[in-house]
């Protein structure tokens, strides 16, 4: 029963994390299917802004692991942990502002949470510290790998700021967000469940060893 409940919790989280990625993919896909038409008040330039901001989102992802390493049940420490995470976001959001103005800053802030499965997962302590840190590193690694691979596949210029002027950002964005969506929905649920079960088993063994050592010393 415990494992079934845990599976449901893991799947619920992964579905919630995958949904915004699917929405982003559909926004790009709409323009890809209905050439020249855009959805949700977007246009080619805005989609280009999104792809440019996404690069900063995946590139800064490794720093988002740092708050995840802080384990605590103390309310004040949790607040500090959130402020530490927010500080990292603000620094890169300001960098986005310098590059693309207010649009770049808003897109970056939004994409950080979308790309990393909700971003604020660590605030709620749904999973163990090890699981959260590992999954964030994995999301960052895969995000960078997929982004660079698609850039090479579409033969895009190394100057990302020039992408806004090309329609190639539309198939690029659709492919990128669809791939992240598939990983979130297919790959991460079993991996997350495995990591949580492994962590629970290790904690159980550690507790038993501690109990045996305590008995031996008394």
Order of alpha helices (4+ residues) and beta strands (2+ residues): alpha-alpha-alpha-alpha-alpha-alpha-alpha-alpha
